[in-house]
Amino acid sequence: MADLSAFLIAGKWPAKHPDRLQLYSLPTPNGVKVSIMLEETGLPYEAHLVSFERNDQLSPEFLSLNPNNKIPAILDPDGPEGKPLALFESGAILIYLADKTGQLLPKHPAARYEAIQWLMFQMGGVGPMFGQLGFFHKFAGKDYEDKRPRDRYVAESRRLLQVLEGRMAGRAWIMGDEYTIADIAIWPWVRNLVGFYGAGELVGFDDFPNVQRVAQAFAERPAVARGLAIPARD
């Protein structure tokens, strides 16, 4: 049985199954990327809720695993060379899990880097822009009299949706017929933009039928439905 006692985080979130990959997360768009990936691959894991209401992400235990105090993070007791591996940043975790399981990332080098390219498109564009739009539309930013910040993020979010709309024309998934980590990264953010943030009308979501089609297909995958609720909230 794996011994995780050397990791401070295991003291705050004790592992019932220390031989399984440990996930520390919250069901946000970034968090569910990893839970969906784990559900899609079938890799055994144990999920731990990192509660923002309790400021768990600022605790010494969590910071010992991710000094950037963001979810998700993982602790894999069976990492490279059989040694435990602690990892943060959702994009890095997706690539790691794809390599570990041999799933959801193309084997051909050119296609592999193309999929990673679209993963980075989400990490550098879709996530930050949709998140800022959510702040200015749903949260405290909505009370700002100056609407220029909100409008900037609306315009940039529409531009990103236009990029996706073009990419998805005649395609089932980002990489065509093959479902990959690029889809697992992108579509939770699209779902959040029009769902939780309620910004569909603001960005003119009806103008993007291909995006709508693929987002719906993504939501209908059984592993996605399960992953969207993991870790369960208190």
C-alpha positions in Angstrom: 0.0 0.0 0.0 1.3 3.5 -0.9 2.5 5.7 1.9 1.4 9.3 1.4 2.4 10.5 4.9 5.3 12.5 3.5 2.8 14.8 1.8 1.4 17.5 4.1 -1.9 17.6 2.1 -2.6 14.0 3.1 -3.0 15.2 6.6 -5.9 17.6 5.8 -7.5 15.3 3.3 -6.7 11.7 4.4 -6.7 9.1 1.7 -9.1 6.2 2.2 -7.5 4.6 -0.9 -3.9 5.7 -0.9 -3.0 3.5 -3.8 -5.3 5.5 -6.0 -4.6 8.9 -7.6 -5.7 11.6 -5.3 -7.7 14.6 -6.8 -8.0 17.9 -4.9 -10.6 20.0 -6.7 -14.0 21.7 -6.9 -16.6 21.4 -9.7 -15.6 24.5 -11.6 -14.8 24.6 -15.3 -11.1 24.1 -14.5 -11.8 21.5 -11.8 -14.1 19.3 -13.9 -11.5 19.0 -16.6 -9.6 16.5 -14.5 -12.6 14.7 -13.0 -14.1 14.2 -16.5 -10.7 13.0 -17.8 -10.5 10.5 -14.9 -14.0 9.3 -15.6 -13.3 9.0 -19.3 -10.2 7.0 -18.8 -11.4 4.8 -16.0 -8.3 5.4 -13.9 -9.0 4.7 -10.2 -9.0 7.9 -8.2 -10.2 9.4 -4.9 -11.7 12.9 -5.0 -11.3 15.5 -2.2 -13.3 18.7 -2.1 -11.3 21.9 -1.8 -13.9 24.4 -0.5 -13.5 28.0 -1.4 -16.1 28.9 1.2 -13.6 27.6 3.9 -10.6 29.0 2.0 -9.2 25.5 1.8 -7.1 26.7 -1.2 -5.2 29.0 1.1 -4.4 26.4 3.7 -0.8 25.3 4.2 -1.7 21.8 3.3 -3.1 22.8 -0.1 -0.3 25.3 -0.7 2.2 22.5 -0.1 0.9 20.8 -3.3 0.1 24.0 -5.3 1.8 27.2 -4.2 -0.4 29.0 -6.8 -3.5 28.2 -4.6 -5.6 27.1 -7.6 -7.6 24.0 -8.2 -7.3 21.3 -9.4 -4.2 19.5 -8.2 -3.4 15.8 -8.0 -1.1 13.4 -6.1 -0.4 10.2 -8.0 1.1 7.6 -5.7 2.1 5.7 -8.9 3.9 8.4 -10.9 6.9 8.1 -13.2 9.3 5.3 -12.1 6.7 4.2 -9.6 7.3 7.2 -7.4 4.6 9.6 -6.1 4.0 12.7 -8.3 2.3 15.9 -7.2 1.0 18.1 -10.0 -1.0 21.2 -10.5 -2.3 23.2 -13.5 -5.2 21.6 -15.2 -3.6 21.5 -18.7 -0.5 19.8 -17.4 -2.6 17.3 -15.5 -4.6 16.5 -18.7 -1.4 15.8 -20.7 0.0 13.7 -17.8 -3.1 11.6 -17.5 -3.3 11.1 -21.3 0.3 9.9 -21.3 -0.2 7.8 -18.3 -3.2 6.0 -19.7 -2.4 6.1 -23.4 -5.9 7.7 -24.0 -7.4 10.9 -25.4 -4.3 12.3 -27.0 -3.4 11.3 -30.6 -0.4 9.0 -31.0 0.9 10.6 -34.2 3.3 13.4 -33.2 1.8 16.0 -35.5 -1.7 15.3 -34.4 -0.6 15.2 -30.8 0.9 18.7 -30.9 -2.2 19.9 -32.8 -4.4 18.7 -29.9 -2.0 20.3 -27.4 -2.3 23.5 -29.4 -6.0 23.6 -28.9 -5.6 22.8 -25.2 -3.4 25.9 -25.0 -6.0 27.9 -26.8 -8.3 27.1 -23.9 -5.7 27.8 -21.3 -4.5 31.1 -22.7 -7.8 32.4 -24.2 -11.1 30.7 -23.5 -10.6 30.2 -19.8 -9.3 33.7 -18.9 -11.6 35.6 -21.2 -14.8 33.7 -20.3 -13.9 34.0 -16.6 -13.4 37.7 -16.8 -16.7 38.1 -18.7 -18.4 36.1 -15.9 -17.0 38.4 -13.3 -18.2 41.6 -15.1 -21.6 40.1 -16.0 -22.6 37.9 -13.0 -20.5 38.9 -10.1 -19.2 42.2 -8.6 -18.2 43.7 -11.9 -21.8 44.0 -13.0 -22.2 47.0 -10.6 -19.4 49.0 -12.3 -20.9 52.0 -14.1 -18.1 51.9 -16.7 -19.1 49.1 -19.0 -16.0 49.2 -21.1 -14.2 46.4 -19.3 -17.3 44.1 -19.7 -17.6 45.1 -23.3 -14.0 44.3 -24.0 -14.5 40.7 -22.6 -17.7 40.3 -24.5 -15.9 41.2 -27.8 -13.0 38.9 -27.1 -15.3 36.1 -26.0 -17.3 36.4 -29.3 -14.0 36.4 -31.2 -13.0 33.1 -29.5 -16.4 31.6 -30.1 -16.0 32.5 -33.8 -12.6 30.7 -33.9 -14.3 27.7 -32.4 -17.3 28.0 -34.8 -15.0 27.8 -37.7 -13.0 24.9 -36.3 -16.1 22.8 -35.6 -17.6 23.2 -39.1 -17.9 19.6 -40.3 -16.2 18.2 -37.3 -17.5 16.0 -34.4 -14.8 17.2 -32.1 -11.9 19.6 -32.0 -9.6 17.0 -33.7 -12.3 15.7 -36.0 -13.6 12.2 -35.2 -11.2 11.7 -32.3 -12.3 13.0 -28.9 -9.3 14.4 -27.0 -8.1 16.4 -24.0 -8.7 19.5 -26.1 -12.5 18.8 -25.9 -12.3 18.1 -22.2 -10.6 21.5 -21.7 -12.7 23.6 -23.9 -16.3 22.5 -23.6 -16.8 22.9 -19.8 -15.9 26.6 -20.3 -18.4 27.0 -23.1 -21.0 25.3 -20.9 -20.2 27.6 -18.0 -20.4 30.7 -20.2 -24.0 30.2 -21.2 -25.1 28.3 -18.1 -23.6 29.4 -14.8 -22.5 32.8 -16.1 -25.8 33.3 -18.0 -24.0 35.2 -20.7 -25.4 33.4 -23.8 -27.5 36.4 -24.9 -24.7 38.8 -24.1 -22.3 37.1 -26.5 -24.9 36.2 -29.1 -24.6 32.4 -28.6 -27.2 31.7 -31.2 -24.8 32.9 -33.8 -22.6 29.8 -33.2 -24.6 26.7 -34.2 -21.5 24.5 -34.6 -20.4 25.4 -31.1 -23.9 24.7 -29.7 -24.0 21.3 -31.4 -20.7 20.1 -30.1 -21.3 21.5 -26.6 -24.5 19.6 -26.5 -22.8 16.4 -27.6 -20.1 16.8 -25.0 -22.7 17.3 -22.2 -24.4 14.0 -23.3 -21.4 11.9 -22.7 -21.9 9.7 -19.6 -18.4 10.3 -18.3 -18.9 14.1 -18.6 -22.2 14.0 -16.7 -20.5 12.1 -13.9 -17.4 14.3 -13.9 -19.3 17.6 -13.8 -20.5 16.7 -10.2 -17.1 15.6 -8.9 -16.0 16.3 -6.2 -19.4 16.4 -4.6 -20.0 19.7 -2.8 -20.7 19.6 1.0 
